[in-house]
Amino acid sequence: MIDTKVVLDKIVEGIQERKGNKITIVDMTNIENYTCSYFVICQGNSTTQVSSIADSIKDYVREQIRVKPFAVDGYTNSQWIAMDYGDIIVHVFLPELREFYQIETLWEDANLIEIPDLD
C-alpha cells in the first residue's frame, strides 16, 4: 500500500508538469466523518490546459508510483475535472468556475496549504 502523502506529492508534480497554477491542498485529516482526507485544487487557463493537467496527473501518478484513479469525470467539457484517488480528490478548474464554486472555503476547519506556482 502506497502512503497517501506520496500520492499527494505525485499529484502535485503532475499538475506542475503541465503548468497548472494556484494549487491548494485542503487537508481534512482533522475533520471527523469525512469521506476523504485531502482535496487538491488547481486551475488551468483554458479547457485544453484543464484536460492536459488531468491527463498529466493520471499519467504521472501511474508511471511514478503505479496508482490509477478510481474515477474521473468532467472531460466532456473540461471546465471542471474531478479525479478520485480514494483518500484524495483532485479538482482541476477553469479560473471562473473555481471562483464561482470556491470549494476551498467549504470546510472552515480544514488546513489550507498553498503551493507556490513554479513560474
N, C-alpha and C positions, 0 to 999 in steps of 0.2 A: 504494500500500500504506500503510495507516494504522499508525503506530507503536504497539507493544504498550502502552507507558506511557499513551498517550491512551485506548486501550480500557480499560485498568485504571482510570483516573480516572473514566471514564464509568460503568463498572460500580459503583464505589463511590457515585457520585452517584445512580444508580438505586436502590441499596439504601437510601441515606439519604432518598430521596424518600418511601419507604413506612415510614420509621422502623425499618428493620432495625437491630439493635444487635449489639454485640460483634464488630465487623468485624475480621478478622485477614487480612493478606496473607502468604502463605507464599512467600517469594522463593527459588526454587530455581535461579536463574541460575548459581550457582557449583557446582552439583552436576552431575557428568558423567553422560551417558547417561540422562537422564530425558526423558519424552515431552512435558512442558510446562514452562514457566518459572515460572508462578505458580498458586497456588490462592488463591481469595478465599473466605473462610468467614464466614458471618454467621448470625444466627438471628432468628426471629420468634416471637411468644408463642402463636400458635395456627396451626392448619392454614390458616385463611383468610388470616392475615397472611403465612405462608410462601409461599402461591401468589401473593398480591398482590405480594410483594417480587420473586419471579421474573418476574411479568408486567411490573413496573416496570423491571427490568433490561433485559428484551427490548425493551420499547417505548422506553425512554430511550436505549439504545445505538443502536438502529435510527434513531430520529428525529434524534439529535445527530450521529452520525458514519456512519450508513448501514452498520452492521455487524450481521449476524444470527448467532445461534449455529448451529453445525453440528448440534448435537443437544441435546435437553432431555429429561430423564427424571425421573419421580417425582411428576408431577401427580396420579396416581391417588389417592394417599393424602395427599399434600402434607405428609409428615413430614420428608422429605429430598429436595430437588430439586437435581439436578446439571445444570449447563449447560456445554456445551463450546464455547469460543470459540477453539479451536485451541491457541494458546500459553498460554491462561488457562482454567482450570477453576473454575467457581463452584459452591459448595455452600451451599444455604440450608436450615438445620436448624430443627427444634423443639429447645428447650434440652435436653431429656432425651436425645434421640438424639445431639446434639452432644457431650454429656458422656460418653455411653456409648462412642462411637467415637473421640473425641479425635484426629481426624486431623491436627491441628496438630502433634502430638508424633511423628508417624511419621518425619520427616526431621530428625534432630538437627543436621545440617549446614546446614539451611536458615535463612535470616534471617526471623524473625517480626516483622511490622510491625503494631502495634495502632493502629487508627483510633479516636479518641475518639468516643463517642456524642454526637449533637447536642444531646440534652436531658438 
